[in-house]
Amino acid sequence: MLITCPECGSKARIATSKAMSKETREAYCQCLNLNCGQAFTTLTTIHRIIKSTGTKPDPDIQPELCKGDVEQMDIFD
């Protein structure tokens, strides 16, 4: 996720974040422009849930979703 500085418009980094609720996180950010260095916070919140299709990922199309934890695949059952 790209964060821009509200002061100068340069790129900013997320230094840390904390959960405010189940749906919202507060991120502590710092501008990467050495002449600015502004520190600020942002809020990221879930706006809406996009319904899944209910089908398992195709290993030929999305192999990264099909490897690793077997428990990950259980979310599609």
N, C-alpha and C positions, 0 to 999 in steps of 0.2 A: 504494500500500500504506500503510495507516495504522499508524503506530508510536506506541505509548503509553509514557509514562514509567513505569518500574517503581517509582519513588519516590512520585510524586503522582498518576499516572493521566492527566495532561494529554497533549495531542498533542506529538509530538517530530518533529524533522526529521532526515533522513539527510544528514549533512555530506559524507561521502565513503564509498567502499567499495573493497574490494580482493578479488581472487579468491584463495581459499585452495586450491581445486582446480577441476577441470572442473565439478563439481556444486555447489560451495559458495562463497558470498561472505560476507565479514565486513563489516558496515556500522557506521560510527562515527556515533552519533546524539547529539542534544542536545535536552533538554526545552525547549519554547517558553514554559513558565511562567516569567516573570522572577523569581518568588520561589523557584523551585526551581533551574532551570538544570543539572540533573543530566546528566552525560555518561556514555554507556554504549555497549556494542557489542551487535550482534545477529548471528546466523548464519542465513543463508537457504540451504537445501539442497533439491535435487530429491528428492522423496519417491518418486514413481513416474511412469512415462511413460504417458500416456493414448493409446491407439492411435487413429490418424486413420482416417477413413472411406475415405480414398483418392480421394474425389471433389473436383473443383475447386469453389471457391466460386461461388455464383450471383451474377453481377454485379447482378441486380435486387435481391437481398436484402442483399448485402455488397459494395457498390461500392468501399469503401475497400481491400478485399483484392485487387481486380482492376485497380487503376490503379498507375502507377509502373513500377518495375523489372520487366522481362520475366523476369529471373532468379528473382524471387520466385515466379512461377507454376510454375517448373520443379520445385519441391518436391512438387507434386501429380501429376507425371508418373510 
